[in-house]
Amino acid sequence: MNIKTLFFICLCYGITITARDILVEAKASYFFFTNSLSRKIYGTGSGLFGGEVTAEIGKNFYGWVSGSFLTKKGYSLGGHDATRVTMAPVGVGLKYMYSMGNGDIYVGLGALPTYLKTKDCSPFVIPIRSGWGIGGIVKAGYYQQIYKGLYIDIFADYSFAKVKFPCCDELTIQSYAAHVNGVSLGLGIVYRF
């Protein structure tokens, strides 16, 4: 077990032991690529799906952990060869939540380790690249109660990550880092304990 896994387990365990208010959420959003190269290859964006657990750790302060998944087809520049990107960000961070009537408004930020895999059919690039990178996320949203413990979450996130791929053995091919930056606008279904 590595140090990142141990930290993640300790954080989740600590939040659930002391939490008085826990929110479990299924989320769907549209991820808009803000990096111009990504937009040229994969278009405007794609659906991003995942889940999040948020738990109170102090007055108006909440810890959260999340995981998401995105996959998108595109075409290489110039040659118009098929390519596919798969992205899986895993987040952990803090939120500040303020009650407003039957809902809560929140802002938050956190770390966003991101797994990225690209598969390219072009003969001029490395066919499959994958790796992890570190990034961050800024969150804002509103939880609106719709029935007893059931809420909806209307949210906007900005996330960024830089993934450096391992270099290849061939001297004729150069490997570049990938920048996966974007804005997510979406909706979540939340159960609040």
Buried (B, 14 or more C-beta within 10 A) or exposed (E): EEEEEEEBEEBBEEBEEEBEEBBBBBBBBBBBBBBEEBBEBBBEBBBBBBBBBBBBBEEEEBBBBBBBBBBBEBBBEEEEBEBBBBBBBBBBBBBEBEEEEEBBBBEBBBEBBBBBBBBBEBEEBBEEBEBBBEBBBBBBBBBBBEEEEEBBBBBBBBBBBBBEBEEEEEEEEEBEEBBBBBBBBBEBBBEBE
